[in-house]
């Protein structure tokens, strides 16, 4: 018997009926001892997430506008859940104090965190479990950077004497006590942090889908479910756009060797996707695990004769980007060519300055910008031992009459990344998927 930590997303806690499903799931397994809730999400298509409402309240407050009507929607949502669950808990005094505090805060983190905070209070009362304010156990340093070891030590100590507890996701605090949030979707990170702190046997991430799909269902009709993947594969897919799990949630549990199970709150009997350090011990004959990608990249192609023998050339190019605060995605190179792949949003207002500074420091023969590029990553540990994988991939693109603008394969042979024109993105994903699946 081991401990399971269960994180539930906003769709799993959007209303009282979903709370009832969550309670049923948690009580069905005595090993599920610690739960991390997100803020209530959308109940229907045109509904608003609690977190979005809270961000809007902050914005209105700090632009001199009234936000009472907006905050009243937050109050109504939480009070409706409490009423429908027939709970003996009065949130109104603390909600009203929160409304005042939003205007006193210098940044939106406090406001944004209150969705998880109040959801956690309600869930703890509904379950009869302990409530632990994440601000007391999740720590950031003075620069606002998450402090993993400090957090792990204090969180482990706090949870060691508790049989069952609710810890809200998404936020913690800085040394001053000021509330600090992770990026959006950060409840996934909190769940992983809790799993590591208690030495969990399993980290369950409950959402509204039954696991990872091999490709985007907006592009591929009914794509195949991935039943098992490794953390290395997940990292590649998450980075390239697969969004079921926040990519930063990988590290705490991967470091501790704890597997993650993606499950569906609305279909709790489905086994979902298992993510682990090692491949499936039952074996897997698949060549690829999944396909993911993004649009809106620019390729900067820098040509210079005898580049390979010019000491420090690459460093000087990357120093230009570093000085301008621009990060790059990939760096495919040739003997006399260096290609830097950058997200279009990173290039805003800097294109001419990049050209001027590279010409000044590197004296290239030419610099060419190719915008509107889409990157597609084909990921799979099975590619290492399957001959002809790259040949099949490029043949599929050729048959679909898709021009490849860039190729980049990692040294681990875990993925092959291709750059294509943005207009060909969906067709390229389809061509690759149907070649291998």
Secondary structure, DSSP 8 states (H G I E B T S, - for coil): ---EEEEE-GGGGSSHHHHHHHHHHHHT-TTEEEEEE-----SSTT---HHHHHHHHHHHHTTT---HHHHHHHHHHHHHHHHHTT-----HHHHHHHHHHHHH-SSTHHHHHHHHHHHHHHHHHHHT-EEE-GGGT-BB-TTS-B-HHHHHHHHHHHHHT-SSEEE-SSEEE-TTS-EEE-STTTHHHHHHHHHHHTT-SEEEEEESSSS-BSS-TTTSTT--B--EEEHHHHHHHHHTT--SS-GGGHHHHHHHT-EEEEEEGGGTTS--EEEESS--TT----S--EEEEEEEEEEEEEE-TTGGGSTTHHHHHHHHHHHTT---SB--B-SSEEEEEEEHHHHTTTHHHHHHHHHHHH--SEEEEEEEEEEEEEE-GGGGG-TTHHHHHHHHHHHTT--EEEEEE-TT-SEEEEEEEGGGHHHHHHHHHHHH-
